[in-house]
Amino acid sequence: DPIPEDNEPDLSEPAAMTLRLSDLPEGFRYGEDRGCGEVETTEGQEPELDEFLIQSRPRACLGAFAREWGGPPRVVQSALFLFDSGGQAQRAWGLRKPLFESFGRIRITRERGEGVFDSDGLQLLGAGEAWRDDRLVVVVYEEGLAGEAGRRFAHGLAEKQRQRIESPSNPEEEDDREIGLDD
């Protein structure tokens, strides 16, 4: 692997760029749907997306967090897709709705411009932000806060996600905040 320029993130390991439990307010725990790997297909549910994924073989990291105590939102999700080229990422951006819904269960219901969106969610209303940055397509999402409050919360998550991308770090060096939830 080539050594990245000082001002560019190391894109060799997408897990180093993902949101962590420490990026969220207290009361969250890790959800079940998280991990990194090569993106497969939607098994025919989205033929155009499947064709693209078979050609591009992106790597992805999905993060899911659930609120055990405290106020809303109830769920936070993130998805980071890494492509081999900016052209592939640009094409993925055009397929973002089925991509995010198929692999992050993130439904974009109403786009508000500049990547900001509202969602009818799976169970509750929510909001999120999505963007394309060179070879990356990224989304952060919260479910449980509707309207402007949800968009503000999602924007805070997006800022933290951008910082993780700019300064990747070892995901194994996570804090032990989750341990306290069992006490």
MDAnalysis code that builds the backbone (N, CA, C; Angstrom):
import MDAnalysis as mda
import numpy as np

u = mda.Universe.empty(549, n_residues=183, atom_resindex=np.repeat(np.arange(183), 3), trajectory=True)
u.add_TopologyAttr("name", ["N", "CA", "C"] * 183)
u.add_TopologyAttr("resid", np.arange(1, 184))
u.add_TopologyAttr("resname", ["ASP", "PRO", "ILE", "PRO", "GLU", "ASP", "ASN", "GLU", "PRO", "ASP", "LEU", "SER", "GLU", "PRO", "ALA", "ALA", "MET", "THR", "LEU", "ARG", "LEU", "SER", "ASP", "LEU", "PRO", "GLU", "GLY", "PHE", "ARG", "TYR", "GLY", "GLU", "ASP", "ARG", "GLY", "CYS", "GLY", "GLU", "VAL", "GLU", "THR", "THR", "GLU", "GLY", "GLN", "GLU", "PRO", "GLU", "LEU", "ASP", "GLU", "PHE", "LEU", "ILE", "GLN", "SER", "ARG", "PRO", "ARG", "ALA", "CYS", "LEU", "GLY", "ALA", "PHE", "ALA", "ARG", "GLU", "TRP", "GLY", "GLY", "PRO", "PRO", "ARG", "VAL", "VAL", "GLN", "SER", "ALA", "LEU", "PHE", "LEU", "PHE", "ASP", "SER", "GLY", "GLY", "GLN", "ALA", "GLN", "ARG", "ALA", "TRP", "GLY", "LEU", "ARG", "LYS", "PRO", "LEU", "PHE", "GLU", "SER", "PHE", "GLY", "ARG", "ILE", "ARG", "ILE", "THR", "ARG", "GLU", "ARG", "GLY", "GLU", "GLY", "VAL", "PHE", "ASP", "SER", "ASP", "GLY", "LEU", "GLN", "LEU", "LEU", "GLY", "ALA", "GLY", "GLU", "ALA", "TRP", "ARG", "ASP", "ASP", "ARG", "LEU", "VAL", "VAL", "VAL", "VAL", "TYR", "GLU", "GLU", "GLY", "LEU", "ALA", "GLY", "GLU", "ALA", "GLY", "ARG", "ARG", "PHE", "ALA", "HIS", "GLY", "LEU", "ALA", "GLU", "LYS", "GLN", "ARG", "GLN", "ARG", "ILE", "GLU", "SER", "PRO", "SER", "ASN", "PRO", "GLU", "GLU", "GLU", "ASP", "ASP", "ARG", "GLU", "ILE", "GLY", "LEU", "ASP", "ASP"])
u.atoms.positions = np.array([
    [0.832, -1.189, 0.000],
    [0.000, 0.000, 0.000],
    [0.869, 1.242, 0.000],
    [0.495, 2.236, -0.809],
    [1.257, 3.475, -0.777],
    [1.013, 4.205, 0.535],
    [1.990, 4.983, 0.948],
    [1.858, 5.757, 2.175],
    [1.023, 6.990, 1.867],
    [-0.035, 7.257, 2.656],
    [-0.879, 8.408, 2.360],
    [-0.129, 9.711, 2.614],
    [-0.523, 10.753, 1.861],
    [0.019, 12.085, 2.113],
    [-0.363, 12.482, 3.541],
    [0.393, 13.402, 4.127],
    [0.118, 13.824, 5.497],
    [-1.287, 14.370, 5.681],
    [-1.834, 14.980, 4.637],
    [-3.153, 15.588, 4.777],
    [-4.282, 14.682, 4.291],
    [-3.991, 13.442, 3.945],
    [-5.018, 12.524, 3.472],
    [-5.190, 11.362, 4.436],
    [-6.457, 10.935, 4.663],
    [-6.672, 9.797, 5.558],
    [-6.152, 8.507, 4.935],
    [-5.831, 7.552, 5.787],
    [-5.416, 6.228, 5.336],
    [-6.683, 5.444, 5.000],
    [-6.926, 5.213, 3.716],
    [-8.152, 4.545, 3.281],
    [-8.011, 3.034, 3.200],
    [-6.886, 2.505, 3.683],
    [-6.685, 1.067, 3.567],
    [-7.544, 0.281, 4.553],
    [-7.964, 0.889, 5.629],
    [-8.729, 0.186, 6.659],
    [-9.962, 0.996, 7.047],
    [-11.120, 0.734, 6.412],
    [-12.303, 1.532, 6.704],
    [-12.754, 1.485, 8.160],
    [-12.468, 0.405, 8.869],
    [-12.884, 0.317, 10.274],
    [-12.274, 1.436, 11.110],
    [-11.109, 1.921, 10.713],
    [-10.437, 2.987, 11.455],
    [-11.145, 4.330, 11.306],
    [-12.114, 4.401, 10.389],
    [-12.808, 5.657, 10.126],
    [-14.247, 5.666, 10.620],
    [-14.676, 4.633, 11.325],
    [-16.085, 4.515, 11.696],
    [-16.396, 5.191, 13.026],
    [-17.676, 5.546, 13.183],
    [-18.139, 6.091, 14.458],
    [-17.958, 5.048, 15.551],
    [-17.701, 5.521, 16.744],
    [-17.512, 4.648, 17.909],
    [-18.530, 4.997, 18.987],
    [-18.655, 4.149, 19.941],
    [-19.539, 4.389, 21.080],
    [-19.179, 5.698, 21.773],
    [-17.909, 5.999, 21.864],
    [-17.471, 7.229, 22.536],
    [-17.875, 8.488, 21.776],
    [-18.319, 8.366, 20.537],
    [-18.776, 9.524, 19.760],
    [-20.222, 9.892, 20.070],
    [-20.911, 9.046, 20.823],
    [-22.336, 9.229, 21.098],
    [-22.563, 9.661, 22.544],
    [-23.732, 10.257, 22.817],
    [-24.063, 10.596, 24.207],
    [-24.167, 9.334, 25.069],
    [-24.135, 9.518, 26.363],
    [-24.280, 8.378, 27.272],
    [-25.633, 7.716, 27.072],
    [-25.701, 6.438, 27.392],
    [-26.936, 5.681, 27.296],
    [-27.004, 4.772, 26.088],
    [-26.033, 4.886, 25.168],
    [-26.017, 4.035, 23.989],
    [-25.185, 2.791, 24.239],
    [-25.517, 1.725, 23.513],
    [-24.710, 0.513, 23.481],
    [-24.548, 0.131, 22.016],
    [-23.604, -0.746, 21.736],
    [-23.455, -1.235, 20.371],
    [-24.659, -2.089, 20.002],
    [-25.138, -1.936, 18.781],
    [-26.226, -2.748, 18.265],
    [-25.674, -4.015, 17.632],
    [-26.556, -4.852, 17.148],
    [-26.155, -6.135, 16.572],
    [-25.633, -6.008, 15.150],
    [-26.175, -5.092, 14.373],
    [-25.819, -4.976, 12.957],
    [-24.627, -4.055, 12.777],
    [-23.437, -4.589, 13.011],
    [-22.237, -3.789, 12.825],
    [-21.116, -4.699, 12.362],
    [-20.182, -4.085, 11.658],
    [-19.043, -4.836, 11.172],
    [-18.574, -4.304, 9.833],
    [-17.465, -4.862, 9.366],
    [-16.854, -4.426, 8.115],
    [-16.629, -5.624, 7.201],
    [-16.632, -5.360, 5.907],
    [-16.356, -6.413, 4.944],
    [-16.721, -5.979, 3.550],
    [-16.570, -6.910, 2.613],
    [-16.932, -6.632, 1.227],
    [-18.439, -6.670, 1.092],
    [-18.974, -5.728, 0.335],
    [-20.419, -5.651, 0.129],
    [-20.823, -6.680, -0.921],
    [-21.820, -7.472, -0.595],
    [-22.351, -8.475, -1.520],
    [-23.461, -7.837, -2.341],
    [-24.452, -8.600, -2.729],
    [-25.572, -8.080, -3.512],
    [-26.824, -8.013, -2.647],
    [-27.884, -7.471, -3.231],
    [-29.184, -7.437, -2.560],
    [-29.989, -8.683, -2.894],
    [-29.333, -9.658, -3.508],
    [-29.965, -10.921, -3.910],
    [-31.168, -10.689, -4.808],
    [-31.002, -9.760, -5.750],
    [-32.037, -9.522, -6.744],
    [-33.080, -8.489, -6.384],
    [-33.052, -7.979, -5.155],
    [-34.042, -6.983, -4.751],
    [-33.848, -5.653, -5.489],
    [-32.593, -5.318, -5.793],
    [-32.247, -4.074, -6.487],
    [-31.288, -4.419, -7.626],
    [-31.811, -4.856, -8.801],
    [-30.946, -5.345, -9.884],
    [-29.874, -4.357, -10.350],
    [-30.215, -3.068, -10.494],
    [-29.228, -2.084, -10.943],
    [-28.103, -1.943, -9.916],
    [-28.462, -1.900, -8.637],
    [-27.465, -1.824, -7.574],
    [-26.618, -3.093, -7.548],
    [-27.249, -4.258, -7.701],
    [-26.508, -5.526, -7.706],
    [-25.459, -5.551, -8.804],
    [-25.842, -5.137, -10.005],
    [-24.901, -5.126, -11.124],
    [-23.692, -4.236, -10.801],
    [-23.971, -3.082, -10.239],
    [-22.900, -2.161, -9.871],
    [-22.003, -2.752, -8.774],
    [-22.594, -3.379, -7.769],
    [-21.809, -3.940, -6.660],
    [-20.938, -5.101, -7.132],
    [-21.443, -5.904, -8.059],
    [-20.649, -7.014, -8.602],
    [-19.433, -6.467, -9.345],
    [-19.606, -5.363, -10.051],
    [-18.503, -4.743, -10.784],
    [-17.508, -4.045, -9.859],
    [-18.009, -3.345, -8.846],
    [-17.134, -2.469, -8.034],
    [-16.580, -3.126, -6.773],
    [-17.271, -4.084, -6.200],
    [-16.823, -4.775, -4.987],
    [-16.305, -3.827, -3.896],
    [-17.157, -2.897, -3.443],
    [-16.707, -1.974, -2.395],
    [-16.557, -2.684, -1.049],
    [-15.765, -2.077, -0.191],
    [-15.694, -2.494, 1.207],
    [-16.566, -1.535, 2.006],
    [-17.153, -2.026, 3.078],
    [-18.053, -1.195, 3.870],
    [-17.894, -1.497, 5.345],
    [-18.213, -0.499, 6.143],
    [-18.335, -0.670, 7.589],
    [-19.682, -0.119, 7.999],
    [-20.448, -0.945, 8.698],
    [-21.750, -0.556, 9.195],
    [-21.685, -0.475, 10.712],
    [-22.265, 0.577, 11.249],
    [-22.303, 0.743, 12.696],
    [-23.732, 0.916, 13.160],
    [-24.105, 0.226, 14.206],
    [-25.446, 0.341, 14.774],
    [-25.317, 0.530, 16.277],
    [-26.096, 1.460, 16.793],
    [-26.084, 1.784, 18.218],
    [-27.525, 1.924, 18.685],
    [-27.822, 1.423, 19.880],
    [-29.166, 1.490, 20.437],
    [-29.122, 2.232, 21.765],
    [-30.133, 3.045, 22.033],
    [-30.199, 3.816, 23.278],
    [-30.879, 2.961, 24.337],
    [-30.148, 2.665, 25.394],
    [-30.688, 1.873, 26.508],
    [-31.343, 2.753, 27.562],
    [-30.812, 3.953, 27.757],
    [-31.396, 4.886, 28.719],
    [-31.111, 6.305, 28.252],
    [-31.872, 7.243, 28.788],
    [-31.776, 8.622, 28.327],
    [-32.863, 8.872, 27.302],
    [-32.891, 10.065, 26.795],
    [-33.935, 10.443, 25.842],
    [-33.656, 9.955, 24.441],
    [-34.468, 10.456, 23.509],
    [-34.258, 10.085, 22.113],
    [-32.952, 10.679, 21.592],
    [-32.445, 10.162, 20.504],
    [-33.002, 9.167, 19.610],
    [-32.814, 7.755, 20.156],
    [-33.579, 6.819, 19.622],
    [-33.515, 5.426, 20.063],
    [-32.436, 4.643, 19.331],
    [-32.129, 5.038, 18.094],
    [-31.190, 4.295, 17.257],
    [-30.271, 5.275, 16.528],
    [-29.008, 4.892, 16.403],
    [-28.060, 5.613, 15.549],
    [-27.401, 4.589, 14.642],
    [-27.265, 4.930, 13.372],
    [-26.614, 4.037, 12.419],
    [-25.644, 4.840, 11.567],
    [-24.595, 4.160, 11.147],
    [-23.659, 4.775, 10.209],
    [-23.250, 3.718, 9.193],
    [-22.906, 4.180, 8.013],
    [-22.412, 3.290, 6.964],
    [-21.363, 4.050, 6.168],
    [-20.255, 3.386, 5.933],
    [-19.146, 3.968, 5.179],
    [-18.777, 2.969, 4.090],
    [-18.866, 3.385, 2.849],
    [-18.561, 2.534, 1.701],
    [-17.302, 3.062, 1.032],
    [-16.311, 2.206, 0.860],
    [-15.047, 2.576, 0.246],
    [-14.932, 1.909, -1.118],
    [-14.736, 2.732, -2.159],
    [-14.635, 2.249, -3.533],
    [-13.198, 2.398, -4.027],
    [-12.879, 1.699, -5.113],
    [-11.532, 1.754, -5.680],
    [-11.250, 3.050, -6.417],
    [-12.308, 3.761, -6.814],
    [-12.098, 5.008, -7.553],
    [-13.169, 6.027, -7.198],
    [-12.853, 7.286, -7.482],
    [-13.833, 8.349, -7.296],
    [-15.017, 8.187, -8.231],
    [-14.767, 7.653, -9.445],
    [-15.854, 7.417, -10.392],
    [-16.860, 6.401, -9.872],
    [-16.351, 5.333, -9.242],
    [-17.258, 4.336, -8.648],
    [-18.060, 4.966, -7.514],
    [-17.406, 5.775, -6.691],
    [-18.112, 6.430, -5.580],
    [-19.175, 7.390, -6.115],
    [-18.869, 8.066, -7.197],
    [-19.845, 8.971, -7.793],
    [-21.060, 8.183, -8.290],
    [-20.826, 7.044, -8.909],
    [-21.942, 6.211, -9.371],
    [-22.750, 5.691, -8.169],
    [-22.050, 5.297, -7.105],
    [-22.729, 4.833, -5.891],
    [-23.591, 5.937, -5.292],
    [-23.100, 7.178, -5.371],
    [-23.872, 8.305, -4.840],
    [-25.219, 8.395, -5.567],
    [-25.218, 8.133, -6.864],
    [-26.465, 8.125, -7.620],
    [-27.409, 7.006, -7.197],
    [-26.862, 5.955, -6.616],
    [-27.647, 4.803, -6.139],
    [-27.792, 4.804, -4.611],
    [-27.574, 5.963, -3.982],
    [-27.518, 6.024, -2.511],
    [-28.779, 5.539, -1.809],
    [-29.960, 5.850, -2.356],
    [-31.197, 5.424, -1.667],
    [-31.270, 3.909, -1.533],
    [-31.175, 3.144, -2.648],
    [-31.225, 1.684, -2.468],
    [-29.984, 1.142, -1.746],
    [-28.830, 1.789, -1.902],
    [-27.614, 1.340, -1.217],
    [-27.783, 1.438, 0.293],
    [-28.209, 2.596, 0.778],
    [-28.360, 2.788, 2.227],
    [-29.497, 1.947, 2.793],
    [-30.603, 1.827, 2.040],
    [-31.721, 1.040, 2.553],
    [-31.387, -0.446, 2.584],
    [-30.674, -0.918, 1.566],
    [-30.349, -2.345, 1.489],
    [-29.309, -2.766, 2.513],
    [-28.325, -1.908, 2.777],
    [-27.215, -2.329, 3.630],
    [-27.170, -1.652, 4.990],
    [-27.931, -0.607, 5.205],
    [-27.957, 0.024, 6.514],
    [-29.354, 0.141, 7.083],
    [-30.341, -0.326, 6.305],
    [-31.750, -0.147, 6.682],
    [-32.037, 1.321, 6.998],
    [-31.426, 2.201, 6.191],
    [-31.602, 3.637, 6.337],
    [-32.430, 4.109, 5.153],
    [-33.636, 4.562, 5.440],
    [-34.580, 4.969, 4.400],
    [-34.556, 6.489, 4.251],
    [-34.185, 6.949, 3.056],
    [-34.230, 8.378, 2.769],
    [-35.620, 8.674, 2.215],
    [-36.425, 9.412, 2.984],
    [-37.792, 9.718, 2.583],
    [-37.862, 11.071, 1.888],
    [-37.176, 12.074, 2.444],
    [-37.217, 13.418, 1.871],
    [-35.826, 14.033, 1.940],
    [-35.227, 14.298, 0.784],
    [-33.922, 14.956, 0.756],
    [-34.136, 16.462, 0.872],
    [-33.295, 17.101, 1.681],
    [-33.440, 18.520, 1.958],
    [-32.294, 19.342, 1.388],
    [-31.391, 18.697, 0.645],
    [-30.255, 19.414, 0.061],
    [-28.996, 19.225, 0.868],
    [-27.848, 19.269, 0.194],
    [-26.534, 19.133, 0.820],
    [-26.411, 17.873, 1.662],
    [-27.069, 16.796, 1.227],
    [-26.954, 15.511, 1.895],
    [-27.852, 15.315, 3.095],
    [-28.554, 16.351, 3.520],
    [-29.443, 16.257, 4.684],
    [-30.761, 15.610, 4.238],
    [-31.267, 14.697, 5.063],
    [-32.527, 14.038, 4.716],
    [-33.353, 13.731, 5.948],
    [-34.654, 13.592, 5.727],
    [-35.588, 13.112, 6.736],
    [-35.973, 11.693, 6.349],
    [-36.401, 10.917, 7.346],
    [-36.752, 9.533, 7.106],
    [-38.005, 9.152, 7.882],
    [-38.847, 8.344, 7.237],
    [-39.983, 7.770, 7.952],
    [-39.512, 6.656, 8.874],
    [-38.255, 6.229, 8.708],
    [-37.658, 5.233, 9.587],
    [-38.289, 3.865, 9.485],
    [-37.756, 2.956, 10.267],
    [-38.322, 1.611, 10.342],
    [-39.426, 1.559, 11.381],
    [-39.241, 2.306, 12.492],
    [-40.246, 2.336, 13.547],
    [-40.640, 3.750, 13.938],
    [-39.682, 4.697, 13.858],
    [-39.920, 6.081, 14.264],
    [-39.365, 7.020, 13.197],
    [-39.796, 8.269, 13.223],
    [-39.248, 9.270, 12.316],
    [-37.790, 9.533, 12.675],
    [-37.006, 9.921, 11.683],
    [-35.597, 10.189, 11.928],
    [-35.044, 11.162, 10.909],
    [-33.728, 11.334, 10.964],
    [-33.035, 12.246, 10.054],
    [-31.589, 11.786, 9.916],
    [-30.935, 12.286, 8.868],
    [-29.547, 11.912, 8.667],
    [-28.832, 12.853, 7.721],
    [-27.550, 12.544, 7.522],
    [-26.724, 13.251, 6.552],
    [-25.913, 12.225, 5.792],
    [-25.764, 12.484, 4.505],
    [-24.975, 11.602, 3.647],
    [-24.088, 12.471, 2.764],
    [-22.935, 11.926, 2.388],
    [-22.035, 12.665, 1.515],
    [-21.091, 11.718, 0.800],
    [-20.520, 12.244, -0.272],
    [-19.493, 11.527, -1.021],
    [-18.220, 12.344, -0.897],
    [-17.135, 11.657, -0.584],
    [-15.839, 12.308, -0.420],
    [-14.813, 11.455, -1.154],
    [-14.461, 11.863, -2.375],
    [-13.519, 11.137, -3.205],
    [-13.997, 9.700, -3.389],
    [-13.341, 8.724, -2.746],
    [-13.680, 7.301, -2.908],
    [-14.676, 6.800, -1.871],
    [-15.134, 7.646, -0.993],
    [-16.041, 7.247, 0.085],
    [-17.466, 7.734, -0.167],
    [-18.435, 6.918, 0.221],
    [-19.833, 7.322, 0.324],
    [-20.220, 6.999, 1.762],
    [-20.725, 8.008, 2.476],
    [-20.931, 7.899, 3.918],
    [-22.338, 8.369, 4.283],
    [-22.928, 7.729, 5.279],
    [-24.210, 8.175, 5.814],
    [-24.204, 7.977, 7.330],
    [-24.785, 8.947, 8.041],
    [-25.069, 8.812, 9.473],
    [-26.553, 9.115, 9.646],
    [-27.163, 8.437, 10.603],
    [-28.617, 8.469, 10.707],
    [-29.033, 8.271, 12.148],
    [-30.095, 8.979, 12.527],
    [-30.705, 8.751, 13.834],
    [-32.185, 8.520, 13.639],
    [-32.746, 7.651, 14.470],
    [-34.178, 7.388, 14.424],
    [-34.747, 7.613, 15.810],
    [-35.756, 8.466, 15.891],
    [-36.382, 8.751, 17.179],
    [-36.516, 10.233, 17.454],
    [-35.808, 11.053, 16.711],
    [-35.959, 12.505, 16.787],
    [-36.397, 12.983, 15.409],
    [-37.543, 13.630, 15.334],
    [-38.041, 14.104, 14.047],
    [-37.708, 15.574, 13.855],
    [-37.810, 16.019, 12.608],
    [-37.699, 17.438, 12.291],
    [-36.337, 18.036, 12.561],
    [-36.360, 19.308, 12.930],
    [-35.120, 20.069, 13.120],
    [-34.245, 19.469, 14.220],
    [-34.842, 18.974, 15.299],
    [-34.044, 18.370, 16.379],
    [-33.276, 17.152, 15.860],
    [-33.918, 16.350, 15.045],
    [-33.257, 15.187, 14.470],
    [-32.155, 15.585, 13.505],
    [-32.423, 16.610, 12.692],
    [-31.396, 17.070, 11.750],
    [-30.181, 17.636, 12.486],
    [-30.407, 18.354, 13.585],
    [-29.283, 18.881, 14.389],
    [-28.464, 17.736, 14.991],
    [-29.136, 16.730, 15.548],
    [-28.436, 15.585, 16.131],
    [-27.626, 14.874, 15.059],
    [-28.248, 14.639, 13.892],
    [-27.559, 13.965, 12.787],
    [-26.364, 14.789, 12.311],
    [-26.495, 16.104, 12.302],
    [-25.374, 16.950, 11.879],
    [-24.197, 16.791, 12.842],
    [-24.485, 16.720, 14.137],
    [-23.414, 16.492, 15.117],
    [-22.715, 15.162, 14.877],
    [-23.491, 14.130, 14.572],
    [-22.912, 12.826, 14.248],
    [-22.055, 12.916, 12.984],
    [-22.555, 13.635, 11.975],
    [-21.821, 13.773, 10.722],
    [-20.481, 14.461, 10.952],
    [-20.459, 15.464, 11.808],
    [-19.195, 16.152, 12.117],
    [-18.204, 15.191, 12.781],
    [-18.691, 14.370, 13.706],
    [-17.813, 13.382, 14.357],
    [-17.330, 12.338, 13.361],
    [-18.227, 11.924, 12.443],
    [-17.844, 10.950, 11.425],
    [-16.772, 11.539, 10.512],
    [-16.925, 12.806, 10.138],
    [-15.921, 13.457, 9.286],
    [-14.562, 13.516, 9.990],
    [-14.582, 13.776, 11.291],
    [-13.322, 13.797, 12.056],
    [-12.673, 12.421, 12.063],
    [-13.473, 11.369, 12.192],
    [-12.935, 9.998, 12.166],
    [-12.299, 9.703, 10.805],
    [-12.907, 10.200, 9.745],
    [-12.366, 9.984, 8.403],
    [-11.049, 10.741, 8.240],
    [-11.009, 11.972, 8.731],
    [-9.801, 12.796, 8.613],
    [-8.661, 12.270, 9.469],
    [-8.990, 11.671, 10.610],
    [-7.972, 11.152, 11.537],
    [-8.321, 9.727, 11.941],
    [-8.101, 8.747, 11.061],
    [-8.435, 7.358, 11.395],
    [-7.656, 6.886, 12.628],
    [-8.289, 6.009, 13.398],
    [-7.629, 5.459, 14.589],
    [-8.061, 4.012, 14.775],
    [-7.303, 3.310, 15.563],
    [-7.555, 1.892, 15.814],
    [-8.897, 1.713, 16.529],
    [-9.857, 1.001, 15.923],
    [-11.152, 0.813, 16.571],
    [-11.079, -0.078, 17.808],
    [-9.982, -0.811, 17.966],
    [-9.837, -1.674, 19.150],
    [-9.570, -0.861, 20.412],
    [-9.129, 0.381, 20.241],
    [-8.813, 1.229, 21.386],
    [-10.041, 2.005, 21.830],
    [-11.139, 1.324, 21.999],
    [-12.408, 1.938, 22.381],
    [-12.478, 2.042, 23.901],
    [-13.261, 3.025, 24.356],
    [-13.429, 3.148, 25.806],
    [-14.354, 2.056, 26.326],
    [-14.506, 1.968, 27.619],
    [-15.310, 0.895, 28.224],
    [-16.660, 1.409, 28.694],
    [-17.212, 2.407, 28.019],
    [-18.497, 2.978, 28.434],
    [-19.607, 1.946, 28.474],
    [-19.581, 0.966, 27.580],
    [-20.676, -0.002, 27.504],
    [-20.741, -0.875, 28.751],
    [-19.621, -1.091, 29.406],
    [-19.591, -1.948, 30.606],
    [-20.537, -1.430, 31.669],
    [-20.605, -0.118, 31.828],
    [-21.443, 0.492, 32.849],
    [-22.923, 0.244, 32.666],
    [-23.365, -0.079, 31.466],
    [-24.778, -0.313, 31.240],
    [-25.286, -1.557, 31.958],
    [-24.405, -2.495, 32.201],
    [-24.828, -3.730, 32.875],
    [-24.838, -3.605, 34.388],
    [-24.207, -2.574, 34.928],
    [-24.120, -2.408, 36.381],
    [-25.463, -2.034, 36.984],
])
